[in-house]
Amino acid sequence: MRLWEFLKARMEPFKERIAFYGAKLTYADLLRFGETKVSRKKIRLIVGRTHEETAVEILKCIAEGDVAAPAAIEYGERHIEKIREAITSAKDGLDDLAFVMFTSGTTGYPKGVMLTEENIISNLESISAYFRVENCRSICIARPLAHISAITGELLFALITGLTVCFYEDRFMPKRVLGYLKENGIDVFCATPTYIKALANAQAQCDNRFPKVVAISGENLSEQDGKTIRNAFPDAEFYNVYGLTEHSPRALALLPSDFAHNPHSVGKPIQGVEAKIENGELLLRSQSVMKGYLSNEKATEQKIKGGWLYTGDMAHMDTKGNFYIDGRRDGMMIRAGINVYPEEIESVAKRLDSIDECVAYGKTTKAGSIICLNYSGTVEPVALRRWLLQELEPMKVPAIIEKRQEFPRTPSGKIIRQWKRNF
């Protein structure tokens, strides 16, 4: 129950304010949650019809002493059923847990990340040390609350700082989102680089008021996209942050003072976090590191070694101690003995103003592995190939370059990268 007591103490000064704008719930209403306590802690599957309903159920779950396992209807019933099966068999070792967050698994079955109450409290305190929202009154949450980034970094952080939470529940249409942010006077907003760039492109046509403070996370932000975003919203303060579910999630942050000239960096470790690079991989150590994977000791032992969390993200650091994410270890492609990261190809392609979005991926055929690139924009494939040949090592240039109108996306707006196998 420590997490709920922590949240209550932080929310108490704001009890006269509106907490959830849509439901018109005040902080005083939230403080009354938890009047009924559970006798034995269990994992509670939470699937709300809306983001706001999900948020309310998550808070009730925490307040009543159960473990929350949020899922999003956007991912489909099959995914939800797999989560239901996983939590049904889990009964022991739940006393210190706050959440079990299910991530995609390489086998097709989601892995349950066990996050303790202390993990979440530690991460909230770390976020509070760098994320400045003193002059803000409202936040818009547009991402599904099946992601710990939206729960810790947006929902719970908003509540301990007294913000009024608005939930964007509509389809993603850049102009509509910009209109919603303006009409509701939103001060704080968090989203992926892809999402923010789409808003930046639409802003040129709308000239709408934009939030004062913006946190970008969930994907690599290229230097070119960072400049595009900065130019579109010159009055906003941008943070480029890095985290992962197994770290509750926040670990690194680039502050607004550095964003203008170094937007593609994820900055430095936040309060209480140690970070290092070992064999090119980013490792983290802090009180925010997960307890482990639900009912999967082997996977836990592979992920946490000697107290260090092996993130699976390849990274490097500059002379000032700023970190840069180079790509996923498991997304790495090997071509003629050369390690190729899709993010590197995408970053070079995006230097062209005529490229809107792009995604690189591997494709396995009988003849071997090849690299592919899908993109949207005005440039033709021949011209794009010519550009890539100039800027990349020959073995990193995609064998297949295809122009397309849209990309498959996750519910949070992230482009889905898939390793395709055609035999």
C-alpha positions as CSV (number, residue, x, y, z in Angstrom):
1,M,0.0,0.0,0.0
2,R,3.0,2.3,0.1
3,L,2.4,3.6,-3.4
4,W,-1.1,4.7,-2.7
5,E,0.0,6.4,0.5
6,F,2.7,8.2,-1.5
7,L,0.2,9.3,-4.1
8,K,-2.3,10.5,-1.5
9,A,0.2,12.6,0.3
10,R,1.2,14.3,-3.0
11,M,-2.4,14.8,-4.1
12,E,-3.7,16.2,-0.8
13,P,-2.7,19.8,-1.5
14,F,-4.7,19.8,-4.7
15,K,-8.0,18.4,-3.5
16,E,-10.1,21.4,-4.7
17,R,-8.8,21.0,-8.2
18,I,-10.3,19.0,-11.1
19,A,-8.2,15.8,-11.6
20,F,-10.0,14.2,-14.6
21,Y,-11.5,16.8,-16.9
22,G,-13.9,14.5,-18.8
23,A,-15.5,12.8,-15.8
24,K,-15.2,16.0,-13.7
25,L,-13.5,14.1,-10.9
26,T,-11.8,16.2,-8.4
27,Y,-8.6,15.3,-6.4
28,A,-10.9,15.0,-3.4
29,D,-12.8,12.3,-5.3
30,L,-9.6,10.4,-6.0
31,L,-8.5,10.6,-2.3
32,R,-11.6,8.7,-1.4
33,F,-10.6,5.7,-3.4
34,G,-9.3,2.8,-1.4
35,E,-12.0,2.8,1.3
36,T,-12.4,-0.9,0.6
37,K,-9.2,-3.0,0.9
38,V,-8.6,-6.5,-0.6
39,S,-7.9,-9.4,1.8
40,R,-5.4,-11.0,-0.5
41,K,-3.4,-9.3,-3.3
42,K,-4.1,-10.5,-6.8
43,I,-3.4,-9.3,-10.3
44,R,-6.3,-7.4,-11.8
45,L,-6.7,-7.2,-15.5
46,I,-7.8,-3.7,-16.5
47,V,-9.3,-3.0,-19.9
48,G,-11.3,0.2,-20.0
49,R,-13.6,1.3,-22.8
50,T,-11.8,4.7,-22.8
51,H,-8.4,5.9,-21.6
52,E,-10.1,7.9,-18.9
53,E,-12.0,4.8,-17.6
54,T,-8.8,2.8,-17.7
55,A,-7.1,5.5,-15.6
56,V,-9.8,5.5,-13.0
57,E,-9.7,1.7,-12.7
58,I,-5.9,1.7,-12.4
59,L,-6.1,4.2,-9.5
60,K,-8.8,2.2,-7.8
61,C,-6.7,-1.0,-8.1
62,I,-3.7,0.7,-6.5
63,A,-5.8,2.2,-3.8
64,E,-7.5,-1.1,-2.9
65,G,-4.2,-3.0,-2.8
66,D,-4.3,-5.1,-5.9
67,V,-1.8,-5.3,-8.7
68,A,-2.8,-3.6,-12.0
69,A,-2.3,-5.3,-15.3
70,P,-3.6,-2.7,-17.9
71,A,-4.4,-3.8,-21.4
72,A,-5.6,-1.8,-24.4
73,I,-8.6,-2.8,-26.5
74,E,-6.7,-1.4,-29.5
75,Y,-4.4,-4.4,-29.4
76,G,-7.3,-6.8,-29.8
77,E,-9.0,-9.6,-27.8
78,R,-6.5,-12.2,-28.7
79,H,-3.7,-10.2,-27.0
80,I,-5.9,-9.5,-24.0
81,E,-6.8,-13.2,-23.7
82,K,-3.1,-14.1,-23.6
83,I,-2.6,-11.6,-20.7
84,R,-5.6,-13.1,-18.9
85,E,-4.1,-16.6,-19.2
86,A,-0.8,-15.4,-17.9
87,I,-2.2,-13.6,-14.8
88,T,-4.6,-16.4,-13.9
89,S,-1.7,-18.8,-13.1
90,A,0.2,-16.2,-11.0
91,K,-0.5,-16.2,-7.3
92,D,2.7,-15.9,-5.3
93,G,5.2,-13.1,-4.8
94,L,2.7,-10.3,-5.4
95,D,2.9,-8.5,-2.1
96,D,5.3,-5.8,-3.2
97,L,4.0,-5.4,-6.7
98,A,2.1,-2.4,-8.2
99,F,1.9,-3.4,-11.9
100,V,2.5,-6.2,-14.2
101,M,3.0,-4.7,-17.6
102,F,2.8,-6.9,-20.6
103,T,5.2,-6.3,-23.5
104,S,5.5,-8.0,-26.9
105,G,7.3,-11.3,-26.9
106,T,9.5,-12.8,-29.6
107,T,7.5,-16.0,-29.4
108,G,4.2,-14.2,-29.8
109,Y,3.3,-14.4,-26.2
110,P,3.5,-11.2,-24.1
111,K,6.0,-11.1,-21.2
112,G,4.8,-9.7,-17.9
113,V,7.1,-7.1,-16.4
114,M,6.8,-7.0,-12.6
115,L,7.1,-3.5,-11.2
116,T,7.1,-3.0,-7.5
117,E,5.6,-0.1,-5.6
118,E,9.1,1.1,-4.7
119,N,10.0,0.9,-8.5
120,I,7.2,3.3,-9.3
121,I,7.8,5.7,-6.4
122,S,11.5,5.8,-7.2
123,N,10.8,6.6,-10.9
124,L,8.3,9.3,-10.0
125,E,10.8,11.0,-7.7
126,S,13.4,10.9,-10.4
127,I,11.1,12.4,-13.0
128,S,10.0,15.1,-10.6
129,A,13.7,16.1,-10.2
130,Y,14.1,17.1,-13.9
131,F,10.6,17.6,-15.5
132,R,9.5,21.1,-14.7
133,V,5.8,21.9,-14.9
134,E,5.4,24.5,-12.1
135,N,3.7,27.0,-14.4
136,C,1.4,24.4,-16.0
137,R,-2.2,23.4,-15.1
138,S,-3.2,20.7,-17.6
139,I,-1.9,17.7,-19.4
140,C,-3.3,15.7,-22.4
141,I,-2.7,11.9,-22.5
142,A,-3.2,10.5,-26.0
143,R,-1.4,7.1,-25.5
144,P,-3.0,3.9,-24.3
145,L,-2.5,3.3,-20.6
146,A,-1.2,-0.2,-21.4
147,H,2.2,1.4,-21.5
148,I,4.1,2.2,-18.3
149,S,5.4,5.4,-20.0
150,A,1.9,6.7,-20.1
151,I,1.1,5.6,-16.6
152,T,4.3,6.7,-14.7
153,G,5.5,9.5,-16.9
154,E,2.1,11.0,-17.6
155,L,-0.8,9.9,-15.4
156,L,0.8,9.4,-12.0
157,F,3.3,12.3,-12.5
158,A,0.4,14.5,-13.4
159,L,-1.5,13.6,-10.3
160,I,1.4,14.2,-7.9
161,T,1.9,17.7,-9.4
162,G,-1.7,18.7,-9.4
163,L,-2.4,18.8,-13.1
164,T,-5.8,18.5,-14.7
165,V,-5.7,15.4,-16.9
166,C,-7.5,15.4,-20.3
167,F,-7.6,12.3,-22.4
168,Y,-7.6,12.5,-26.2
169,E,-9.8,9.6,-27.2
170,D,-10.3,10.3,-30.9
171,R,-8.6,8.9,-34.0
172,F,-5.2,10.3,-34.7
173,M,-5.6,13.2,-37.2
174,P,-2.9,15.9,-36.7
175,K,-5.1,18.9,-37.3
176,R,-7.8,17.5,-35.0
177,V,-5.2,16.8,-32.3
178,L,-3.9,20.4,-32.6
179,G,-7.4,21.7,-32.3
180,Y,-8.0,19.7,-29.2
181,L,-4.8,20.9,-27.6
182,K,-5.8,24.5,-28.3
183,E,-9.4,24.3,-27.3
184,N,-8.6,22.7,-24.0
185,G,-5.6,24.9,-23.2
186,I,-3.3,22.0,-22.7
187,D,0.1,22.9,-21.1
188,V,1.9,19.5,-21.1
189,F,2.0,16.8,-23.8
190,C,3.9,13.6,-24.3
191,A,4.2,11.5,-27.5
192,T,6.5,9.7,-29.9
193,P,8.8,11.5,-32.4
194,T,6.5,10.3,-35.2
195,Y,3.4,11.8,-33.5
196,I,5.1,15.1,-32.7
197,K,6.5,15.5,-36.2
198,A,3.1,14.9,-37.8
199,L,1.8,17.7,-35.6
200,A,4.7,19.9,-36.6
201,N,3.9,19.4,-40.3
202,A,0.2,20.2,-39.7
203,Q,1.1,23.2,-37.5
204,A,2.4,25.1,-40.6
205,Q,-1.2,25.1,-41.9
206,C,-3.0,25.6,-38.6
207,D,-0.9,28.0,-36.5
208,N,-2.5,26.7,-33.3
209,R,-1.4,27.2,-29.7
210,F,0.8,24.4,-28.6
211,P,1.6,23.0,-25.1
212,K,4.3,24.8,-23.1
213,V,6.1,21.6,-22.1
214,V,6.6,18.5,-24.3
215,A,8.3,15.2,-23.6
216,I,9.3,13.0,-26.6
217,S,9.9,9.3,-26.1
218,G,9.3,5.9,-27.5
219,E,11.5,6.1,-30.7
220,N,14.8,7.5,-31.8
221,L,14.5,11.2,-32.7
222,S,16.7,12.1,-35.6
223,E,18.6,15.3,-35.7
224,Q,16.6,16.5,-38.7
225,D,13.3,15.7,-37.1
226,G,14.4,17.5,-33.9
227,K,15.1,20.6,-35.9
228,T,11.8,20.4,-37.7
229,I,9.9,20.1,-34.4
230,R,11.9,22.9,-32.8
231,N,11.2,25.3,-35.7
232,A,7.5,24.4,-35.7
233,F,7.0,25.0,-32.0
234,P,9.6,27.6,-31.0
235,D,7.9,28.6,-27.7
236,A,7.6,25.0,-26.3
237,E,10.2,23.5,-24.0
238,F,11.2,20.0,-25.3
239,Y,12.6,17.1,-23.4
240,N,13.9,14.0,-25.3
241,V,13.7,11.2,-22.8
242,Y,14.6,7.5,-22.8
243,G,13.2,4.6,-20.8
244,L,11.9,1.1,-21.1
245,T,9.2,-0.9,-19.4
246,E,11.7,-2.9,-17.4
247,H,12.9,0.4,-15.8
248,S,9.5,1.8,-14.8
249,P,10.3,3.5,-17.3
250,R,12.4,6.7,-17.3
251,A,16.2,6.5,-17.2
252,L,17.8,9.3,-19.3
253,A,16.7,12.8,-20.2
254,L,17.8,15.6,-22.5
255,L,16.8,18.9,-21.0
256,P,15.2,21.8,-23.0
257,S,18.4,23.9,-22.7
258,D,20.2,21.2,-24.8
259,F,17.4,20.3,-27.2
260,A,17.9,23.2,-29.6
261,H,21.4,22.2,-30.6
262,N,21.4,18.4,-29.7
263,P,17.9,17.1,-30.1
264,H,18.9,13.5,-31.1
265,S,20.6,12.8,-27.8
266,V,18.7,11.3,-24.9
267,G,20.8,13.3,-22.5
268,K,22.2,12.0,-19.2
269,P,21.0,9.6,-16.4
270,I,18.2,11.1,-14.3
271,Q,18.4,11.3,-10.5
272,G,19.3,7.9,-8.9
273,V,20.1,6.2,-12.1
274,E,23.5,4.8,-13.1
275,A,24.2,4.1,-16.8
276,K,27.1,2.6,-18.6
277,I,27.9,1.0,-22.0
278,E,29.2,-2.5,-22.2
279,N,30.1,-4.1,-25.5
280,G,28.0,-1.3,-27.1
281,E,24.9,-2.0,-25.1
282,L,23.3,0.4,-22.6
283,L,23.1,-1.0,-19.0
284,L,21.2,0.6,-16.2
285,R,21.2,0.3,-12.4
286,S,18.7,2.0,-10.0
287,Q,15.8,1.5,-7.7
288,S,13.5,1.6,-10.8
289,V,14.8,-1.7,-12.3
290,M,12.0,-4.3,-12.4
291,K,11.6,-7.2,-10.0
292,G,11.6,-9.5,-13.0
293,Y,9.4,-11.2,-15.6
294,L,6.3,-12.9,-14.3
295,S,6.7,-16.7,-14.0
296,N,9.9,-16.5,-16.1
297,E,13.1,-16.7,-14.0
298,K,15.2,-17.6,-17.0
299,A,14.3,-14.5,-18.9
300,T,14.8,-12.5,-15.8
301,E,18.3,-13.8,-15.3
302,Q,19.2,-13.0,-18.9
303,K,18.0,-9.4,-18.4
304,I,19.3,-8.5,-15.0
305,K,22.9,-9.5,-14.2
306,G,24.8,-8.3,-11.1
307,G,22.1,-5.7,-10.4
308,W,22.5,-4.2,-13.9
309,L,19.6,-4.1,-16.4
310,Y,20.7,-5.1,-19.9
311,T,18.4,-2.9,-22.0
312,G,19.1,-4.5,-25.4
313,D,19.6,-1.0,-26.8
314,M,23.0,-0.2,-28.5
315,A,24.3,3.2,-27.5
316,H,27.3,5.5,-27.4
317,M,28.3,8.6,-25.4
318,D,29.9,11.9,-26.3
319,T,32.7,13.7,-24.4
320,K,30.1,15.6,-22.4
321,G,28.4,12.5,-21.0
322,N,25.4,12.6,-23.3
323,F,24.0,9.3,-24.4
324,Y,22.8,8.4,-27.9
325,I,20.7,5.4,-28.8
326,D,22.0,3.7,-32.0
327,G,19.4,1.0,-32.3
328,R,18.0,-2.2,-30.9
329,R,20.4,-5.1,-30.5
330,D,17.6,-7.4,-31.6
331,G,16.8,-5.1,-34.5
332,M,20.4,-5.2,-35.8
333,M,20.9,-6.6,-39.3
334,I,24.1,-8.2,-40.4
335,R,25.1,-7.9,-44.0
336,A,28.4,-9.3,-45.3
337,G,29.7,-9.2,-41.7
338,I,28.7,-5.6,-41.1
339,N,26.4,-4.7,-38.3
340,V,23.6,-2.5,-39.7
341,Y,21.0,-0.7,-37.5
342,P,17.8,0.4,-39.2
343,E,17.8,3.6,-37.3
344,E,21.0,4.7,-39.0
345,I,19.5,4.2,-42.5
346,E,16.4,6.0,-41.4
347,S,18.3,8.9,-40.0
348,V,20.3,9.4,-43.2
349,A,17.1,9.2,-45.4
350,K,15.4,11.8,-43.2
351,R,18.1,14.3,-44.0
352,L,16.2,14.8,-47.3
353,D,13.5,17.4,-46.9
354,S,11.4,15.4,-49.4
355,I,11.2,12.4,-47.0
356,D,8.2,12.5,-44.5
357,E,8.5,9.1,-42.8
358,C,10.5,6.0,-43.3
359,V,11.2,2.6,-41.8
360,A,14.0,0.1,-42.5
361,Y,13.8,-3.6,-41.8
362,G,15.3,-6.9,-42.7
363,K,13.8,-9.4,-45.1
364,T,14.9,-13.1,-45.1
365,T,14.7,-14.9,-48.4
366,K,16.1,-18.2,-49.7
367,A,19.1,-16.3,-51.1
368,G,19.8,-14.7,-47.7
369,S,19.0,-11.5,-45.7
370,I,18.4,-8.2,-47.5
371,I,17.7,-4.7,-46.2
372,C,14.5,-2.9,-47.2
373,L,13.3,0.6,-46.8
374,N,9.7,1.9,-47.0
375,Y,9.1,5.6,-47.1
376,S,6.6,8.4,-47.8
377,G,7.4,11.7,-49.4
378,T,7.9,13.4,-52.8
379,V,11.3,12.0,-53.7
380,E,11.4,9.0,-56.2
381,P,13.0,5.7,-55.2
382,V,15.8,6.2,-57.8
383,A,16.8,9.6,-56.3
384,L,16.6,8.3,-52.8
385,R,18.9,5.4,-53.6
386,R,21.4,7.8,-55.2
387,W,21.3,9.8,-51.9
388,L,21.8,6.8,-49.7
389,L,24.7,5.5,-51.9
390,Q,26.4,8.9,-51.3
391,E,25.9,8.9,-47.5
392,L,26.1,5.3,-46.4
393,E,28.6,2.4,-46.7
394,P,27.6,0.3,-49.8
395,M,26.6,-2.7,-47.7
396,K,24.2,-0.6,-45.7
397,V,22.2,0.7,-48.7
398,P,18.8,-1.1,-48.9
399,A,18.3,-3.6,-51.7
400,I,14.6,-2.7,-51.9
401,I,13.3,0.8,-51.6
402,E,9.5,1.3,-51.8
403,K,7.4,4.3,-51.7
404,R,4.1,4.1,-49.8
405,Q,1.2,6.2,-48.5
406,E,0.8,4.8,-45.0
407,F,2.5,2.6,-42.4
408,P,1.2,0.1,-39.9
409,R,1.3,1.7,-36.4
410,T,0.9,0.7,-32.8
411,P,-2.0,2.4,-30.9
412,S,0.5,4.9,-29.5
413,G,1.4,6.1,-33.0
414,K,4.7,4.3,-33.4
415,I,5.5,2.8,-36.8
416,I,5.7,-1.0,-36.5
417,R,9.0,-2.4,-37.6
418,Q,8.9,-6.0,-38.6
419,W,11.5,-8.5,-39.7
420,K,9.8,-10.1,-42.7
421,R,10.5,-13.7,-43.7
422,N,9.6,-14.8,-47.2
423,F,10.6,-18.3,-48.1
